[in-house]
Amino acid sequence: MAGLTLASPSAERTTARAAYSPWRETWRRYRRHRLAVVSTFLLLILILAVVVGPFVWRVKINDIDIVAGLQGPSLAHPFGTDDLGQDILARMIYGGRISLAVGLAAMLVSVFVGTLIGALAGMSRGALGHGLMWLTDLFLSLPQLPLLLLLIYLFRDGLKVMFGPEGGIFILIVLVIGGLRWMPVARLVRAQFLSIREKEFVEAARALGASPVRQVVRHILPNAVGPVIIAGTIDVAAAIIAESTLSFLGLGFPPDTPTWGRLLFDAKDFLDIGPHWALFPGGAIFIAVVAINFIGDGLRDALDARRVI
């Protein structure tokens, strides 16, 4: 009949492929995890607050007003003031950028090192793989907090001279925290590589002459990225806690750099008369860590095709 056209089977298949997308399916599965969606919203609010906050709340972090010391939340100071009358909200906005940047940068270091070592161990069929796993087990057996404190104590003065007080401590904390968090990522990546390298599509690529590097980059690593992403989200939360611990112990950033952990350290002697000073930075650390952990749970469910959601 005139005016009627029948879609070809190839066109129908193309439409079906366009309608189905792995990323769209992952997003659909992620949205089913309500706590992960709420946590994503809260984390975006925190990030937006520390990025845009200085342009909205223009109070200087070092403005001192002794008369207004240890005042509770008010219109002039929504989060109250510290013992010197400094605005806690302004200091939290400034410190939040450092705390979140440390978490993200340390995560990148741990994921890069862990993925590299795990991939080498997973592709090696000889002594190299066993040696790398022995090295991983050795690092896992080390007491992390004492070692962390020792490395910070030994190298902080030299890096302060080279990169400045804030830059040197930032580089040191990121490298030390990331350098002590790569082991779980390496074990996950190795397990994924040992499983995926025996799959039919990898054997087919190997039979067609693909080099080991091409096998890893084009076939194995893209299919092993899910656990790496999940481990990375956990590492961000762990790095934020580690930086807060160092600052709370007085071995983190300089005293005039108000990270969230440093604010808690400064507030510990005034908990009876100024609890708000510790409540707000402690709450920010709690929200950030819990939100990142729930995001990791949501990503685990969304990227695991074996789970029915």
N, C-alpha and C positions, 0 to 999 in steps of 0.2 A: 504494500500500500504506500502511496505517496506520503511523504512527510514523516515516515517512521524509519528509524535507524536502529539497528541492533548493535550493541556494544560487543566488540570482539573479546575472546577469552584473554588475550594479552592485555587489553585495556582494563578488564576487570581485575586481573592480577596486579597491574600497576596501581589501581585504585586501592586495592586491599593492602598493598605494601605501604602506600602513602598513609592509609588510615592507621596502620600498626607501626609503631616506632618503639624501639627498646627504651629510649629515654622517656617517651610518653608513658609507657607501661611502668617504668620505674617511678615516675612522678605520681601515677595513680596509686601505686602500692604505698608510696611514702605518705600520701595524704590520708590513707586509712589509719595511720599511726597518729592519733590525735595529740598525744603528749609531744611527739616530735614536731608537729606543726606549731603547737603553742610555744615550744622551746625555740624554734626557729624565729618566731615572731619576737620573743623576748630578747634573743641574742641580737637580732637586727636593731631593736630599740637601743640596746647597750652600745652597739657599734655606732649607730647614728648619733647617740648622745655624746660620745667621746670625740667624734669627728666634727660634728656641727656645733657642739656645745660651746666651744670658745668664741664662736661668732655670735651666739645668742646671750650667753652669760659672760659678760666682759669684766667681771671682778678679777683682779690680779691675784695670783696664788700666794704672793709674798706680802700682800698688804696687811700690816699689823695694826690692830686696834685693841690695846690692852684693856680698855674699858669694857669692850664687848666680849671679853674672854669667856669661853665655856658657856656661851648662851645656847639655849635649845633652838630647835627649828622655829623660824619666823619668816615673815614676808621678806625682810631684808636679807636673811640667811636661811634659805629653805632647809638646809641640812645642819644648821647650827654653825658654831665656831669652835676652834680649838683653844688651847690655853693662852695663845698669843693673840686671839681675836681674828685669826685667819679664816677665810670662808672655806668650809669643808666641801661644799659643792664644787667650787672652782678647782680645789686640789684633787677631788675625785675625778673630775673630767680630765685633768692633765695626767693624773696617774693611771687612769684607765687605758689611755692610749699606749702607755709603756707596758702595762701588764698584759693587754691583749696582743701587742706586738711581740712581746717575749714568747707568749704561748704559740703564736702562729709561726714565728721564725724557728723556734726550737722544734716544732712539729716537722717543718720542712727539712731540717737537718736530720732528725731521726728517721724520717721516711726515706730520704735519699740514701743514707748510709745503710739502713736496714734492707731496702730494696736491692741495692747493689750487692751486698753480701749474701742475701737470700737467693738472688738470681744466680750468682756465681756458684753457690753451694748446691742449688737445685739443678743446674746444668752440668756440674762436674760429676763424673762417675768414678773418681779416684780419690787420691789423698787430699786434694785441694778441698773438696766438699767436707770431708771429715775434719780437716784442720780448721776450716771456718766455723763449723758447728762446735768444735772444741773451744774456739775463741769466744763464741757466743755464750756457751755455758759458763766459761770463766767469768765473763762480764756479769752474767746473771747472778753468780755467786757472791759478787762484791757487795758490801753494805753501801747502798747508794748515798744516803744522807751524810754519813761521816766522810765518804770520799768526795762528795759534792762540797762540803765545807772546807776540806783540805785543799782542793784545787782552787777554790775561790780565794782562800787565804794566801796561797803561794803565788798566784799569778795576777792578782788584782792590781797591785802597785805598778807593775811593769806595763800593763795594758792601759792604766790610767795615764801614764806618762806618754804613751804612744798615741792614744786616740781621745784623750780627755776624760774627765771624771765620769760623765754619763755614757759616752760612746764606748770607752774601754770596758766598763762594767756590763753594758748591754751585750757586747760581743762575747765577753767571757761567760756570762750567764747562759746565753743562747747556745754556745758551743758545748759547755759543760752539761747542761740539761739535755740537749739533743744528743750529745755523745754518750749519755748514760741511759737513753730511752730507745735505742735502735734495736735491741735484742728481740723483743716480741715481734716487731715487724719482720725481722730477718727470718724468724722461725715460721711465721705465717707464709711469707713469700716462698721459702724453700718448700714447704708442704704443698703449696699450690703448684709450683713448678714440677715437683716430682710426680704429681697427678696429671697435669695437663700435658707434659712432654710425651706421655704415652698415648695420648688420644689419637684417633684416626686422622684428623685433619693435620696434626703436626707431623705424623709419620708420612702423610702424603706430601707435605711441603719438603720434608727431608728427602724423600725419594725423588722429588723433582729437582734436587740440587740446591735447595735453600741453605745458606750458610747458618751456623749457629746464631750469629748476631741477628740475621733476618728472622729466624725462628722465634727468637725472644721478642724482638721489637714488633713484628707484625702478627704473631699468632699467640704466643704464650702470655706475655705481659698484659695485653688488653683484657684477656680473660681472667687474669689474677688480680685486677685492680680493685675489685670490690672489697676484699678483706683489708687491703692497704688503706683505702679510704676510711674504713671503720676504725682501724688502728690509729690513723692520723687524728681523727676527732678525739679519741681517748687521750692521745698524747698532748693535744692542746690543753685539755683540762688538767692533766698531770703537770704540765709545764707552768701553768698559772699558779697551781698550788705550790710547786717547788720555788718559784720566784717569790711568792708571798711568804713562804717559810724562811727563805734567806733574808728577806727584808725584815721580817719579824725578829729574826735573830741578830739583826744589825750588820749582816755581811752582804747585803744587797747593794742597792743604789745609794748614793750619798744622802745624808740626812735632809738636804734641801730639795730632794727629788721625791715628791709625794706619791709613790706607787701605793696601790691598795694595801699591800703588805706593810709598807712603811707607816701608813696611817694607823694601822692596827698596833704596830710597835709603839708609836708615839702615844696612843690612847690607853695603853695597858695600865698606866699609873693613875688614870683619872676615871676608872670605870664606875666608881661610887658616886662621883659628882657630875660626870659628863658622859653617861653611857651612849649618847647619840654619836659621839666621836668614833666609837668602835662599831656601832650598830650599822651605819650606812656602808662603810667599806667592806665590813664583813658580809653584809647582805649582798653587795655587788659580787663579791667572790663566790658566794653560795649560788646566786642565780646564774652566773656565767658557767660555773662548773657543772651544775645540775642540768642546765639547758644543753650544754655540749654533750653530756653523756646521753641524754634522751635523743638528741639528734643522731648520735652514733647508733643507738638502738633502732631508730627509724631507718637509717641507711642500711643496717644489717638486714632488716626485714625486707626492704625494698630491693636490695641487690641479690638476695638469696632466692633464686628461682624455685628452689625446692619447697619453700614455705608457701602455704596456701593462704592468701589474704583476700 
